[in-house]
Amino acid sequence: QVQLVESGGGLVQPGGSLRLSCAASGFTLDYYAIGWFRQAPGKEREAVSSISSSDGSTYYADSVKGRFTISRDTAKNTVYLQMNSLRPEDTGIYYCTSAGYWGRGTQVTVSS
């Protein structure tokens, strides 16, 4: 069964950090690009970051450049999103997607 499961979300104060995980089962992440999206309340889902399957090149939205880092652990078939210097506007549900599949998301709340 193909599945993507996000984890690592939570409540954090502004300036704090979180590391999100996206664990894949039923297929090998190495063969596909992986993306992280987020959706804030009342807003459309937006792309946050991605990593290619071919050369590992990465993409970051301007709003997260220099604060977020995407990485891949081949052995664990998992992709991570390290989020530092979090801001209230980073609040939302974070989803990972790959090979046409989406996870159910993990909630990130940045608030004091």
N, C-alpha and C positions, 0 to 999 in steps of 0.2 A: 504494500500500500504506500503510495506516494504521500509524503507529509512534510510540511515545514512547521516547526514549532519555535516560536519566539519566547524568550525569557529574559529576565534581568531588569525589567522595568520597576518603577517604584516612585516614592516621593523623595525628593531631594531639594535642598535649599539652593538658591541661586549661587553660582560659583562652584557647585559640587560636581561630582562625576558619577557616571553609571556606565556599565558595560552590558550591552545587549548581545544576546546570542541567538542564532538562528540555526537550529539543528535539522538536518535533512535526513529523511529515511525513504527508502524505495528508489532512490536514484543517487548518482554521484555528482556532488556539487562541482567538482573539478571541471566537468564538461560544459558547464553553463555559466553565463553571467549571473550575478546575484545583485539584487537591488534592495535598498531600504527606502521605504516611503513612510510618511507620517500624515496623520489627519488630526487637525485641531478641531475643537468644537465649533460647529457652524462654518467650517471651511472645507475646501476641497482637498483631496489627498494630493500630496506633493512629493516629488522625488527628493531624497536627502543625499543618498550616496549609492555608488555601485562599484563593482569590481569585475573586470572581464575574465573570461576563462582562458583566453589565449596567452596574453602577456602580463596579466595581473594589473593592467592599467586601471586607474581609479578615477571616479568622478565625485565631486562634492558640490552641493548647492552653495551659492555664494554665502548664504546665511550661516553655514556651518564650517566653512573653510578655516583651517587653522585650529579648530576646536574638536572636530570629530575625525576619527580614523577608522577605516574599514580594513578588515583583515580576514584571512581564510586559514583554517586549520584542516589540512587535507586528511590527516589521520583520524580526526574526529568528525569529518564531514560536516563541519560547522563554520559559519561565518559570524564574525563579531563586529560590533559597532561600538568603539570606545568613544564616549561622549564626555568631554571636559568643559569646564567653564560654562556650565549650563545656565540658561536664561529662562525666565518665565515663558517667553515666546517659543521655547522648545517643547512646551507641554503638548501632549497629544498621544494618540495611539500609533505605535510604530509597528510597521508590517515589513516582513521580508518577502521577496518574490524571486522565483527562479523557474525556468523551464515551463512557464505558463501557470505555475501554481503560486498560491498565496497562503501565508500563515494566517492565524486568527488575530494576531497582534498582541502587543504588550503595552500597558499604559505607563506613560512617563509623565509625572507631574513635578514641575519645578515651582516651588512656592516657599515663602518664608512663613 
